[in-house]
Amino acid sequence: MIEKFIKNEQLNYIKKQIALIKDSTTKNVPQNVLTAVIDLANAKILTLFPKASLEQQAMLDLSKLKTDKEYEQYIQQLSDYLLPFPKITEQQLKKMFPKHKKMKLPDLSNVDHNQLTYLSWNDLGYNKKFIVYELEGKMVGIECEISPNRNKNLCSICNSFGEVAYFSTVTKARKSKNPDYYRSIGNLICVDSCECNKKITNVEYLTTFLKDSLGI
Ligand SMILES: [Zn+2]
């Protein structure tokens, strides 16, 4: 049986490294430079998997790949090792957001759980974005306000350019100057979370944002 060990954002990261190598190849850089680019990519990828077995380490090694077709097949092959987003039901989502009895729910049957770091959907009727993520083994959810303005900018979660909007959420932390109020945090985030999930390469911002919002 295949032991799944790669997360969506990790596969995205590997794809990004492959794109860098392919870019160097098309620019016809000297062989020693290309070797250095590949070595660096391999080293960066390995740091993502500190617990990888020798077999897994060998699988992650990009040095043996040469052609576009080989890279393509390689990404395909790695996709078999993707850890899917945990199964979640509509009931569980409703329970997570008890204040929003009438909120619009995502069509879970249409969600590709393999290409998902975080589950998110917008309810534009309420100007809300809901984010669900498995944080340290526990499913957590937060709701954010979405500003109606959209523009092209850098998303804080995936760190890529795309259509973003300002999202803000009220945290559990009180304001230092005015303890009667809770501190709110926000940032520019992709409007389309499906696109964001295709581009996210690490969960640093996402987990910090969630922890701050939830006060943990
Ligand atoms: Zn994004």
Boltz pocket constraint, residues with backbone or C-beta under 6 A from the ligand:
constraints:
  - pocket:
      binder: B
      contacts: [[A, 155], [A, 156], [A, 157], [A, 158], [A, 159], [A, 160], [A, 162], [A, 189], [A, 190], [A, 192], [A, 195], [A, 196], [A, 197], [A, 199]]
      max_distance: 6.0
